[in-house]
Amino acid sequence: MENIRRNIRNYIDTLPPHVKLVAVSKFHPAEAISIAYDAGQRIFGESRANELVEKAKILPSDIQWHFIGHLQTNKVRAILPFVALVHSVDSQRLLSTIDDESKRIGRVTDVLLQVHVAQEETKFGFMPDELLEFVGSGAIKGMNNVRICGVMGMATNTDDVKRIEADFVAIRQVYDALKASEFADEACFEIVSMGMSDDYQIAIKHGSNMVRIGSSIFGVREY
Ligand SMILES: *Cc1c(COP(=O)(O)O)cnc(C)c1O
C-alpha cells in the first residue's frame, strides 16, 4: 500500500502529456484506491460490474470509473449511472443495450469499440474486418445515446516484442481506418486505449493515448 502513492506519482510524472492513465483497481480494496486518489489519480478501471458499483458508491464522486472487462448485457443497467467510459464494447448487441439503457435514464454514454487481435488472451472483441464492416453497415447511425470515442485492444501475452508490436500496430490501423472514414467528422473519436503494465511503453510507441495499468501500481491481484 505504501508504494501506491509513489507509483502513481511516477506514472503521472513520466507518461507523455497526451497519454491518459487508467489506474486498474480491480480486485484491490477501496483503501488502495483512496491512496491513489489522494496522490492525484482520478480515472480508475474495473472489470466486474458489481465491484465497480460497490466502490463507486463509497468513493469520491469526482472519480471517473472506466469499465474495462467483458460486460454482460444484463449488467449494463447497474453500472450506467456510475460509469464514465466503457472500453470493452465487443458486440452489436452490447452497444445497442448500452444505447437503450442510456436513453431510458436520459444520458449519453461514452464507449470504445474493442478490437480483437491478440493470439490467445481473450475471445472478446471485434475482429478488425468485422469491426470495419459493422461500423460501415450504418448500424450505429440510429444510436443517439452512445458516443463512440475510439478503440481499445490488448496485445498477445508473450515476451515476443515483435508479436506485441504487430498487435498494437493492427489495433492502431483499425483506429486510423475508422478515423479516416466513418468517424472523420466525430471530434470525440480520438481514444486509442492500449497498453498494460508490461507492454504500455510499446503501446505508446505505436499510438496509444490511454494506458490501463494495474499491477505495477497496486501490486499483484489476489483473485
Ligand atoms: C487487468 C487489466 C488490465 C491491467 O493489467 P496489468 O497487467 O495489471 O497492468 C488492463 N486492461 C484490461 C482489459 C484488464 O483486464
The ligand as an SDF file (V2000), in Angstrom:
LIG
                    3D

 15 15  0  0  0  0  0  0  0  0999 V2000
   -6.4990   -6.2940  -15.7200 C   0  0  0  0  0  0  0  0  0  0  0  0
   -6.4860   -5.5000  -16.9590 C   0  0  0  0  0  0  0  0  0  0  0  0
   -5.5160   -4.5100  -17.1770 C   0  0  0  0  0  0  0  0  0  0  0  0
   -4.3640   -4.2390  -16.2130 C   0  0  0  0  0  0  0  0  0  0  0  0
   -3.4060   -5.2270  -16.3360 O   0  0  0  0  0  0  0  0  0  0  0  0
   -1.9770   -5.1320  -15.5550 P   0  0  0  0  0  0  0  0  0  0  0  0
   -1.1310   -6.1270  -16.2380 O   0  0  0  0  0  0  0  0  0  0  0  0
   -2.2540   -5.4690  -14.1390 O   0  0  0  0  0  0  0  0  0  0  0  0
   -1.4870   -3.7370  -15.7150 O   0  0  0  0  0  0  0  0  0  0  0  0
   -5.6000   -3.7670  -18.3390 C   0  0  0  0  0  0  0  0  0  0  0  0
   -6.5890   -3.9720  -19.2390 N   0  0  0  0  0  0  0  0  0  0  0  0
   -7.5330   -4.9100  -19.0740 C   0  0  0  0  0  0  0  0  0  0  0  0
   -8.5690   -5.0830  -20.1120 C   0  0  0  0  0  0  0  0  0  0  0  0
   -7.5090   -5.7040  -17.9300 C   0  0  0  0  0  0  0  0  0  0  0  0
   -8.4560   -6.6490  -17.7860 O   0  0  0  0  0  0  0  0  0  0  0  0
  1  2  1  0
  2  3  1  0
  2 14  2  0
  3  4  1  0
  3 10  2  0
  4  5  1  0
  5  6  1  0
  6  7  2  0
  6  8  1  0
  6  9  1  0
 10 11  1  0
 11 12  2  0
 12 13  1  0
 12 14  1  0
 14 15  1  0
M  END
$$$$
